[in-house]
Amino acid sequence: MSTPALPSLSLTESEDITLSRLCAAVAEDTWRLHTLDTYFTGLSRMANLGIAVPPALQAIRTVTGWPRIIVDALDERLDIDAVRCPQDPGAEEMAGAIWAANDLAVESQLAHQDALVYGRSYLAVGVDDFGDPLVSVESPQHMTVDYDARTRTIRAALRLITAGSQRSATLYLPDQTVYLEGSGTGWTVADRQPHSLGVVPVIRLANRQRIADRRGSSEITEEVRALTDAACRTLLGQEVAREFFAAPQRYVLGASEGSFQGPDGTQRSAWETYIGRYLALERDEDGAVPEVGQFPAYDPAVYGRIVDTYARLVAGVTALPAHMLGYTTDNPASAEAIRSAEARLIKKAERRQRSFAGPWSRAMRLALQLTGTTGSVPVVEMQWRDAATPTVAAQADATTKLVAAGVLPADSEVTLERAGIDRAQRERIAVERLRSAGRDVLDNLADTLGAAPEGASLRDAA
């Protein structure tokens, strides 16, 4: 009887080289990802030019929220309705169960949001404590991969978690998953879990890929960040101007020094002088009345016009309708104008659906492969909600029009899918339709028997 080999508690030379390279990649991306995160959360600190803002007011923060709006407007149109296996109904049912068990209807939204913010997010496939497929979404803030651009495959992946002085890591390899614990300046292997997938069980969702940059890039581009900073500086200028021009600036010519002193000869404060002494100024020694005037106030509306200009520039860069960024006009846009303005955004969302569909399909195929019950791994397709109709009401209205035009049959499951009805509800509708059809058959049979002559047989009545 052969003795099973114990897992090695140390890394091999190749594993150690891979781990070091991936740790360096995580550290290299830390600052860039942190910058993108601060813009998305509205915590970024804009560069102050130090010219128009006095030191006492430099602590005032202004936020436009445009980076979050840009990401959310696209993310809201990236909803996965179902997982399809057209050639294998059994595998499709299994894939639906895996999708529901891992709560991927919600988790997928987190993966899409991180991909749009950071330029990429990751899907990790494994098994839970009960041996069931586990699909988790991972942030690029603590995960990176070694990507082969020629074969478009991942050679290795690392998930690195640091909490104070405690460190832990998971190294994903094509034949096994290695769990590591930080020990001083090195690593100790806590466990090794072999798998028979033959590939690294990590998939990357890359946003806005380019041939020279397969990692993807953020929707919060350099142009968006620069325009956001410019708008925030403009709003800060408006805050400063409000402090200076909230009360009209006035001047006094020919007033005596006593007009600005109290009864005891002490100098009055600027506020006391402004609100009181201007109303009762004494004549000077020559008997002349001091001249009081007011400087023309600065129009704060100019700041709003500048911010609107920046909003239009951001809209042009991001394909968002300007009204989503807060730019408004005196005449409200018509429904046709709004749909026309959203055309670029819809096309952009459809392309993201296409680029994200491949990674999700590969992740679900790996999850099905881990079950070991499907034989050959089937083709997996993702069914996306129409990017042009992000609401259920609009989707149902579009489906109703297709049925009325005869494009879709009213009793088809495809019609129910397009109307936004989920799988569980479609199954209940199918059962209710069978019950209704059965009741109709029984009613027709009862009517037929009731109309038959007395003594006639059932065959004669039929």
Sequence and secondary structure as in RCSB ss.txt:
>XXXX:A:sequence
MSTPALPSLSLTESEDITLSRLCAAVAEDTWRLHTLDTYFTGLSRMANLGIAVPPALQAIRTVTGWPRIIVDALD
ERLDIDAVRCPQDPGAEEMAGAIWAANDLAVESQLAHQDALVYGRSYLAVGVDDFGDPLVSVESPQHMTVDYDAR
TRTIRAALRLITAGSQRSATLYLPDQTVYLEGSGTGWTVADRQPHSLGVVPVIRLANRQRIADRRGSSEITEEVR
ALTDAACRTLLGQEVAREFFAAPQRYVLGASEGSFQGPDGTQRSAWETYIGRYLALERDEDGAVPEVGQFPAYDP
AVYGRIVDTYARLVAGVTALPAHMLGYTTDNPASAEAIRSAEARLIKKAERRQRSFAGPWSRAMRLALQLTGTTG
SVPVVEMQWRDAATPTVAAQADATTKLVAAGVLPADSEVTLERAGIDRAQRERIAVERLRSAGRDVLDNLADTLG
AAPEGASLRDAA
>XXXX:A:secstr
        SS  HHHHHHHHHHHHHHHHHHHHHHHHHHHHHT       SSSS GGGTT      HHHHHHHHHH
TT  EEEEE TT HHHHHHHHHHHHHTTHHHHHHHHHHHHHHHSEEEEEEEE TTS EEEEEE TTSEEEEEETT
TTEEEEEEEEEEETTEEEEEEE SSEEEEEEEETTEEEEEEEEE S SS SEEEEESS BTTBTT   SS HHHH
HHHHHHHHHHHHHHHHHHHHSS  EEEES  GGGGB TTS B  HHHHHHTGGGS    TT    EEEE     T
HHHHHHHHHHHHHHHHHHT  GGGGT   SS   HHHHHHHTHHHHHHHHHHHHHHHHHHHHHHHHHHHHHT SS
S    EEEE  TT  SHHHHHHHHHHHHHTTSS TT HHHHHHTT  HHHHHHHHHHHHHHHHHHHHHHHHHHHH
HS TT  HHHH 
